[in-house]
Amino acid sequence: MGMECVVYMGKVDMERQRPNVERMRILGARVEPALSGSMTLKDATNEAMRHWINNPTDTHYIIGSVVGPHPYPDMVARFQSVISEEMRKQLITLQGNPYPDYVIACVGGGSNAAGARRPVEERADCGFVYYARHFRSRSGEQPAVLHNFLQSYDSLSAITLPADNGTWSVVLTTSSRDKALRVLREPDRWHAALARYPLIAHWADGEPISGVDVMAGIEDRYRRLAIDGQPVASGVVAVGDAWACTNPSAGRGLSVGLIHAQQLRNVVREHLRDHAGFAHTWHEHTERHVAPFYRHQVAADLTRFAEMTALRNGQRPAPPDPLMVKVASAARQHADAFRAVLEIAFCLALPQEVFQRPAFRELVERAPAELPPPAPGPDRDQLLSLLS
Ligand SMILES: Cc1cc2nc3c(=O)[nH]c(=O)nc-3n(C[C@H](O)[C@H](O)[C@H](O)COP(=O)(O)OP(=O)(O)OC[C@H]3O[C@@H](n4cnc5c(N)ncnc54)[C@H](O)[C@@H]3O)c2cc1C
């Protein structure tokens, strides 16, 4: 490819692997010995990184092992996972199931072992884009919330979040694929849109302290360090956002992180010295007590995104889940049902726990299957003609 190739290698490793060094030289690479530290892989990586940082405009850094900063270990492990696919196929053919008794790998190099049992990761763009503006009041007061903090309107949602020192934010959320509504990034159009929603127009009654901040490309991400119930590693604990996170519009990330931290405390108390037991129990507690919050949020967001997509395409959105219609109806009519719904929204109880309570089920069964009247505001066509 006509590019200069410099390979950093620990001096000790160069001596140990002389034939490899000669082969790299024959193929045109310059092999630089790393002379610092233990003169092995870690030191060679440091030297290569140092060179890259000092020459960022004409140097590309590549590495074939799971060391160094993100995303390189992740990339290498992903490429190496073909090994695990192949092992799985061969195990099924040779012994009828994909479970080996042992995996023996040259962990010194790292990369093939990482690929052999790669943790599960789900990662997808949530599809929303936020148009946020921040305000301050002279009196230190926040604008009143006359309806909901987070309210869905046709193909747009709106939320206000109070902050300290008389400041707050107002966020308009749309589908990131909705090109027609991208004009909301312009402050005058943003204000013109907000002014048309009577219950929230006053959220902009303050001194703006930012332009319209646009945020997209937000991922729902979930990691599981166990495959088929078997931990891929012991001694590694992913907690809070390092384990899973969703787009932040429901404002539940901190609560979920704290619930996860409580679970960690419980598992540490009982299994700290039992590595395999710890990894198993941690996986089980996470799936049982915390993962349902993640799944619940992702499902709610997918439903809202599908609604926005249908409206953008001029179609009628799918009818809402009849059970959820009755739950919302019960919450409007009965304080106990309202409190129970808040327990789910604020992560005080899992949805399945609340749904198993006989008193709550009775209130829901008795509630009429009636949708609330839509909050006042323009529909999509009216909004687009206003913004055009
Ligand atoms: C725009 C936005 C708005 C949000 N709004 C809300 C809200 O209203 N309510 C709510 O509950 N949640 C909200 N969240 C989610 C919430 O912020 C997160 O769920 C929460 O902060 C996760 O906590 P954590 O401790 O798991 O991770 P983090 O808060 O990300 O903490 C991880 C820390 O580790 C540090 N770190 C990373 N790598 C290393 C390393 N190698 N060595 C040392 N340190 C390292 C990082 O610098 C960071 O300080 C929002 C998130 C975003 C992005």
The ligand as an ORCA input file, in Angstrom:
! r2SCAN-3c Opt
* xyz 0 1
  C     -27.614     13.842     28.725
  C     -27.884     12.904     29.874
  C     -28.883     13.195     30.772
  C     -29.165     12.339     31.813
  N     -30.167     12.665     32.666
  C     -30.430     11.858     33.720
  C     -31.432     12.221     34.676
  O     -32.109     13.244     34.555
  N     -31.656     11.371     35.711
  C     -30.946     10.206     35.859
  O     -31.167      9.466     36.816
  N     -29.970      9.859     34.979
  C     -29.700     10.652     33.920
  N     -28.719     10.290     33.037
  C     -28.022      9.010     33.201
  C     -26.981      9.094     34.322
  O     -26.153     10.225     34.112
  C     -26.128      7.815     34.282
  O     -26.980      6.685     34.281
  C     -25.223      7.718     35.525
  O     -24.370      8.840     35.566
  C     -24.409      6.442     35.468
  O     -23.542      6.384     36.556
  P     -22.248      5.462     36.534
  O     -21.565      5.703     37.847
  O     -22.639      4.071     36.167
  O     -21.362      5.994     35.309
  P     -20.709      7.432     35.093
  O     -21.503      8.521     35.757
  O     -20.436      7.533     33.635
  O     -19.353      7.330     35.924
  C     -18.237      6.595     35.429
  C     -16.994      7.355     35.876
  O     -15.839      6.550     35.566
  C     -14.835      7.383     35.025
  N     -13.940      6.520     34.225
  C     -14.189      5.972     33.013
  N     -13.136      5.228     32.625
  C     -12.231      5.303     33.615
  C     -10.936      4.734     33.803
  N     -10.384      3.925     32.909
  N     -10.286      5.038     34.948
  C     -10.861      5.834     35.895
  N     -12.074      6.391     35.769
  C     -12.734      6.127     34.646
  C     -15.595      8.410     34.202
  O     -14.835      9.565     33.985
  C     -16.807      8.678     35.100
  O     -16.568      9.705     36.039
  C     -28.409     11.147     31.966
  C     -27.391     10.841     31.066
  C     -27.116     11.699     30.035
  C     -26.005     11.343     29.085
*
